[in-house]
Amino acid sequence: MKKNDEMFNEFDIDLETANRIAKEYPSLSDSARERMFNMTKEKMNISNYTDEGNNNSVYGVERYNRPRWIKFASMAATFAIIAGGIGGGGYLLRNMKNPVPAVSSSSETEVTTTSSVTTNVTTTTSVVETTTTVTEAKHLTPEEVAHKLTDNYWDYECFFDIAARTRADYANKGIELKYTMQYDGWTTDIDVVYYKTIDERLAEKTMDGLKELYNTYYGKNYDPFYSVNAEYTNNYELFGPSFTSDTLPADGKIDLAYTFIEYEGELYQKGLNNEYILDNHWSDDQIDVTDVTENSFTLKRKFNNTPNAIFEETHGEVTFKIVFDEDAQNWRIEQKDVEYEYQDNSTTTETNSTSIE
């Protein structure tokens, strides 16, 4: 038996009767629908509705009994809607049981969920990049570290000494100051002149730019002034204060002989006669790596300089102590010793070092 026949039997009506009812109650024509609308409009007095404001009322209502077959059709439609809802709900429940696909951390552009998820993915990626960088630095070979730190050594070493051996604006008047030098109980005032730094090897000519360059190569325990042959290095400091025309000391007195000061936002360096600036460079690419441990090694490289009006050509060797700086999470120069060799075969050693704890 067909499903439709079963539904008709349930409501005590057969298919023949249903067809007869359908013929007795055909669909209304357009003209019939228009007449019905006009009749309804007249009975409801719709034309007067706008004049009555919010005073809504209903009158002229006729009793109307729907045929039994219409009630049957409405119930059948209701059953169909219920069945569809049950089927759709079951489908959704099955899908909800499936696990949510994991967000790929390799591509942040695929994340379309909430902002908190995006933040987590970004943070994770950042941590991975940082870890990778640290891991790469830690696992570089001593030879790779040696070349990375010292191949351009003479381009930055010249900034970090008692006086900068770099280009300055000596053509214009400098800033004249003085400090009190103390040596073995003896004191005296020393004049010092600062000139604007114009050396192109320093990209950002500010105190912050200079410190960034320094921290790129030197460790936190490095002392640029200590030397067994210079007991008065307590008078010197690399990075000095920042001054303006209003804050510059009226008496011109500063507490130490700073290699650099900042004036009106520009970098100034302690003056040094150009004839004392030596053109040092490595003799070759050869490096000598010894005493290798997990966190340190010793490096030696030979150098020479171009002679000038004061100095003849000299040769020498620099010994570096290279360590892995835990704060910077990278390799840094922690100690430097310079040994010069002169033509008379005598040897003079300049030591620049700190103890390694």
Helices and strands as residue ranges (DSSP letters): H 3-10, H 15-24, H 30-44, G 46-52, H 68-97, G 108-110, H 115-138, H 142-150, H 153-156, G 157-159, E 175-183, E 186-196, H 207-217, G 233-235, E 236-243, E 257-263, E 266-270, G 274-276, E 279-282, E 288-290, E 296-306, E 315-325, E 330-341, E 347-352
